[in-house]
Each structure stands twice: as C-alpha cells, then as structure tokens.
Amino acid sequence: MLEAHDLEFSYGAAPIIAGFDIGIAPGERVAVSAPSGRGKTTLCQLLAGYLRPQCGSVTLDGAPLPTGGPAPVQMIWQHPERMLDPLLTMEKSLAECPCDAETLGELREAIGVRDAWLTRRPRELSGGELQRVCIVRALACNPRYLICDEISTMLDALTQADIWARLMAWSDERGAGMAVVSHSPALTARVATRTVEL
C-alpha cells in the first residue's frame, strides 16, 4: 500500500496539513476532498515524494519512497504546460521516457496522443492535448500509484470524460492505485472508489 501516517507540513507558523493519515491499496481510486487552500496540492506532492513531511511519514509497502530510478509513485499536475520543456517537441519529450518504443506507442494510443502532435512544441497544443502527453510520460514509468491533482479542471467536459475513462481503464487493467483531487463532486463520485476528507 501507499500510506501516509500523521503527516504534518507548514509553509509558515500554522500547519496546512496536521495529523493526517491516508492509505491507498493497489487498484483503489481514492478521492481527496477539502476546501480550496486547505493543502490538497501539498498532500499530492508529499504522496509523490516531491516534498518531504516535516512530521510523519509516507511509505510504499512499509518502506520509504525510493529515490533512484523511475518513481513507482507518479504525479500528474494541474498545469501541463509547466511540466514540459517549451523548447522540445512532443516526440523529444516522450523520448525521455524510461520505456521501449513499442510500450510508448501503446501508451500513446491508449491515452489518445496523436502522431500529428509529435512534431509540435507545447505552445502549439491545447491544454487537453498537453495533459495527454504528460499522462503518457507518467504512465511510461510503469507506476504502481498515480497522483492526480486537479488534472482536468481546465478542460472541456468531453475531454475530461475521455481522459478519465482512459485512466480508469489503465488503473483497472494494471491494478494501480490512484489519488484523485478534484473540485467536482460529480467527477469524484464517478471516478473514485471512496473519498477521504483532508
């Protein structure tokens, strides 16, 4: 399991997260609910290992998150344009992925990344197209857990539905766990297997 125990993190005097516990089992999709500004993005970064808790722990199968090689916990961010080098084409960005060309091609097809996008740079693609590329980059690391932080907030309803359907299919096929942060109760009700309050 991916687990966090007694997490605490602050950016100033008052902690934004205090005494928080969560566990995500393989194949589980857990929605995290909280008002804006209450630490959901910080929690995502803690679970993915981008931040270290000031108190408490984050563990994978009872051990600290590994620090070398492709991370078994991958995070997909709300703003995909910030996650890609603006000077690289999509082909070059995806070439950095730690998997073979056949696997990468299968992932591109599964997530809906079109061949025509590969010669383009980030500014030449829409938010939904960029997010699909970022999802492929995350899945190419063969993660056991995926942390999704408001990944479809800025997308139209059809694109949202398509991306989530593809991610749910990937999760079911691989038995991969997911943490899902969204302001949409309707979306979390459809995607998540359960919800926890932060």
C-alpha positions as CSV (number, residue, x, y, z in Angstrom):
1,M,0.0,0.0,0.0
2,L,0.9,3.6,-0.4
3,E,0.4,5.1,3.1
4,A,0.9,8.3,5.0
5,H,0.8,8.5,8.7
6,D,0.5,11.5,11.0
7,L,1.5,13.9,8.2
8,E,2.3,17.5,9.1
9,F,3.5,20.2,6.7
10,S,3.5,24.0,7.0
11,Y,4.7,27.0,4.9
12,G,4.6,29.3,7.9
13,A,3.7,29.2,11.6
14,A,0.4,27.4,11.1
15,P,0.4,23.9,9.5
16,I,-1.5,23.4,6.3
17,I,-1.6,19.7,7.0
18,A,-1.6,18.3,10.5
19,G,-2.0,14.7,11.8
20,F,-3.3,13.4,8.5
21,D,-3.4,9.7,7.7
22,I,-4.3,8.0,4.3
23,G,-3.8,4.6,2.8
24,I,-4.3,3.7,-0.8
25,A,-4.4,0.0,-1.8
26,P,-3.5,-1.4,-5.2
27,G,-6.4,-0.8,-7.6
28,E,-8.1,1.7,-5.3
29,R,-9.0,5.2,-6.6
30,V,-9.3,7.5,-3.5
31,A,-10.7,11.0,-3.9
32,V,-9.3,13.6,-1.5
33,S,-11.8,16.3,-0.6
34,A,-11.1,19.7,1.1
35,P,-11.9,23.4,0.5
36,S,-9.6,25.5,-1.6
37,G,-6.3,26.4,0.1
38,R,-6.5,23.5,2.6
39,G,-3.5,21.6,1.4
40,K,-4.7,19.2,-1.4
41,T,-1.8,20.1,-3.8
42,T,0.7,19.9,-0.9
43,L,-0.6,16.5,0.0
44,C,-0.2,15.3,-3.6
45,Q,3.4,16.5,-3.6
46,L,4.0,14.7,-0.3
47,L,2.5,11.4,-1.5
48,A,4.6,11.6,-4.7
49,G,7.8,12.4,-2.9
50,Y,8.2,16.0,-4.3
51,L,8.0,17.3,-0.7
52,R,9.2,15.6,2.5
53,P,6.9,15.8,5.5
54,Q,8.0,17.9,8.4
55,C,6.4,15.3,10.7
56,G,5.1,11.8,9.9
57,S,5.9,9.5,7.1
58,V,5.0,8.4,3.6
59,T,5.7,4.8,2.8
60,L,5.3,2.3,0.0
61,D,4.8,-1.3,1.3
62,G,6.1,-0.1,4.6
63,A,9.4,1.4,3.3
64,P,10.3,5.0,2.4
65,L,9.7,6.1,-1.1
66,P,12.6,5.1,-3.3
67,T,14.8,7.9,-4.6
68,G,16.5,6.3,-7.5
69,G,15.2,5.2,-10.9
70,P,11.7,5.7,-12.3
71,A,9.5,6.5,-9.3
72,P,6.7,4.0,-8.5
73,V,4.5,6.9,-7.5
74,Q,3.9,9.4,-10.3
75,M,2.1,12.8,-10.1
76,I,0.1,14.4,-12.9
77,W,-0.1,18.2,-12.3
78,Q,-3.0,20.6,-12.9
79,H,-1.0,22.8,-15.4
80,P,0.7,20.5,-18.0
81,E,2.4,23.5,-19.7
82,R,4.6,23.8,-16.7
83,M,5.7,20.2,-16.9
84,L,7.1,20.2,-20.4
85,D,10.2,21.9,-21.8
86,P,8.9,24.6,-24.0
87,L,11.7,24.1,-26.5
88,L,11.2,20.4,-27.1
89,T,8.8,18.8,-29.4
90,M,6.4,16.2,-28.0
91,E,8.5,13.5,-29.7
92,K,11.6,14.6,-27.9
93,S,9.8,15.0,-24.6
94,L,8.4,11.5,-24.9
95,A,11.8,10.1,-25.9
96,E,13.0,10.8,-22.4
97,C,10.5,8.2,-21.0
98,P,12.1,5.1,-19.5
99,C,10.4,2.5,-21.7
100,D,10.8,1.0,-25.1
101,A,9.3,2.4,-28.3
102,E,6.6,-0.3,-28.5
103,T,5.4,0.3,-25.0
104,L,5.4,4.0,-25.5
105,G,3.4,3.6,-28.7
106,E,0.8,1.5,-26.9
107,L,0.5,4.1,-24.2
108,R,0.2,6.9,-26.7
109,E,-2.7,5.0,-28.4
110,A,-4.3,4.2,-25.1
111,I,-4.3,7.8,-23.9
112,G,-5.1,9.3,-27.3
113,V,-1.8,11.1,-28.2
114,R,-1.9,11.6,-31.9
115,D,1.0,11.2,-34.3
116,A,0.4,14.7,-35.7
117,W,1.2,16.2,-32.3
118,L,4.7,14.7,-32.1
119,T,6.4,17.4,-34.2
120,R,4.8,20.3,-32.2
121,R,6.0,22.2,-29.1
122,P,3.9,22.9,-26.0
123,R,2.7,26.3,-27.2
124,E,1.2,24.6,-30.4
125,L,-1.1,22.2,-28.5
126,S,-4.2,22.7,-26.4
127,G,-4.4,22.1,-22.7
128,G,-6.1,18.8,-23.2
129,E,-3.5,17.6,-25.7
130,L,-0.6,18.6,-23.4
131,Q,-2.3,16.8,-20.5
132,R,-2.5,13.6,-22.5
133,V,1.3,13.9,-23.2
134,C,2.0,14.4,-19.5
135,I,-0.1,11.4,-18.6
136,V,1.8,9.2,-21.1
137,R,5.1,10.4,-19.6
138,A,3.8,9.5,-16.1
139,L,2.5,6.1,-17.2
140,A,5.7,5.3,-19.1
141,C,7.4,5.0,-15.7
142,N,5.1,2.0,-15.0
143,P,4.0,3.5,-11.7
144,R,2.1,1.5,-9.1
145,Y,0.3,4.7,-7.9
146,L,-0.8,7.8,-9.8
147,I,-1.4,11.1,-8.0
148,C,-3.8,13.3,-10.0
149,D,-4.0,16.9,-8.8
150,E,-6.9,18.7,-10.5
151,I,-5.8,17.3,-13.8
152,S,-9.0,18.1,-15.8
153,T,-10.1,21.4,-14.2
154,M,-9.2,23.5,-17.3
155,L,-10.5,21.0,-19.9
156,D,-13.9,20.9,-21.6
157,A,-16.4,18.3,-20.5
158,L,-15.8,15.9,-23.4
159,T,-12.1,15.9,-23.0
160,Q,-12.4,15.4,-19.2
161,A,-14.7,12.4,-19.7
162,D,-12.4,10.8,-22.3
163,I,-9.2,11.3,-20.2
164,W,-10.8,9.9,-17.0
165,A,-12.2,6.9,-18.9
166,R,-8.8,6.1,-20.2
167,L,-7.1,6.5,-16.8
168,M,-9.7,4.3,-15.1
169,A,-9.2,1.6,-17.8
170,W,-5.5,1.8,-17.2
171,S,-6.0,1.6,-13.4
172,D,-8.3,-1.4,-13.7
173,E,-6.0,-3.2,-16.1
174,R,-2.8,-2.7,-14.1
175,G,-4.3,-2.8,-10.6
176,A,-2.7,0.5,-10.0
177,G,-3.9,2.8,-7.2
178,M,-4.8,6.5,-7.7
179,A,-5.3,9.5,-5.5
180,V,-7.7,11.9,-7.2
181,V,-8.1,15.6,-6.3
182,S,-10.9,17.5,-7.9
183,H,-13.4,20.2,-7.0
184,S,-16.1,18.3,-8.8
185,P,-18.2,16.0,-6.6
186,A,-19.8,14.5,-9.7
187,L,-16.4,13.6,-11.2
188,T,-15.1,12.1,-7.9
189,A,-18.3,10.1,-7.5
190,R,-17.8,8.6,-10.9
191,V,-14.1,8.0,-10.7
192,A,-13.3,7.2,-7.1
193,T,-13.9,4.0,-5.2
194,R,-14.0,6.1,-1.9
195,T,-13.5,9.6,-0.6
196,V,-11.4,10.9,2.3
197,E,-11.6,14.4,3.9
198,L,-8.4,16.3,4.3
